[in-house]
Amino acid sequence: MNSNQWNVKYLTSNPDYGITAETIETYYKFAKFNYETGNYQTGRDMIENYISLYSSPPKQRKEGEDGDEDDEFGVGSSSAPQQEEEKIGNPNMYYLTSVDTSLLQVLWGKLSCEILVEDWEEASVALIAVKTAIESLASSHKLTPLEALHQRTWLLHWSLFVFWNDASGKGLESMVELFTSEKYLQAVTTHAPHLLRYLTAAVLLCKRRAAKKAGSNSNAEGRRLLRDLIKVMQQCEYSDPIVEFVEQLSVKFDFEAAQSQLARCETVLSSDFFLCKQTELFMEEARVFVFENYCRIHHKIDLTTLGEKLAMDRDRAERWIVDLIRNALLDAKIDSEEGCVVMGTGSTSVYEQVMEKTKELTARSGGLVVNLRSYQNDVRRERLRKERQARED
């Protein structure tokens, strides 16, 4: 069967195949039955086949075909007007040309199966498909605002499986981007404030990596992520040791309280389904975070005091700082005689200052342009209204 014949319209309209709409619906129910009985692999394959019946991918030219061979002489294109050009579906949604609430449930089933068979790469694709479908239905008013909010809330919960098991290292950045986008941030603050734990952990784990990716030693990107996180925290009525740790350190600047919360974080992390594998890395990043904040207000730091702030003994703290210096992550030196760390000047280069100011200027300029265009449109509409009124009078 040709690829352009593998669709619901062709199969149900050809009596030779004996396939009806009821047959396809029964196939879908059987796929769901496999899923519900724990046969996730078979269920996934059947759902994939079911989705393909409604999809319209771009045509793939067969080997040896060359439809444009005679276009130069006007021969090869003669049959083109006779063939109705088929619409290509959305590539972010398995090339579906349209979606309704029933197909949305099918896409949810695809995401569930990919998660349960632990195919995280395909689960990422399925996650994007579900997100695209939700936004498409919401924009076409096929979902009410409340239904769309519920769907987004469920997507945030299911996305935890995908993001925290992403082996490519980009999962946490994608998670932060999704959770802090306007519509999904609304879902977090109103329906699922407990997800703030995972957003906070993700920001701490990826902020240094994001700063390196931005190509700046000033950590401007990391500070931006942290500022956005604090704004979210101020909108959520939720607290646990991980969230409290960041709040005490970045909002209240209470190092003693942050120290006690950091000690509790390890227990919380080790018992959390998604975070347990990241306990060691989180504690490392949290100590760097404490150290960064402590160094902003101190030039010379006693190693014993610093060890207490980092929930480490003096010798372990000294080895930890030596590793930071060795890996060029810290501009400092250790004074062995006085038993303290002496911080470098930490001055920001002129280039970095200009780049950071330029980013802010670009954002403000964009806002001014939007406001100016809106004002010009309002003036134009008002002038046209007055002209019409004058002609009528």
Disulfide bonds with the S-S distance in Angstrom:
none
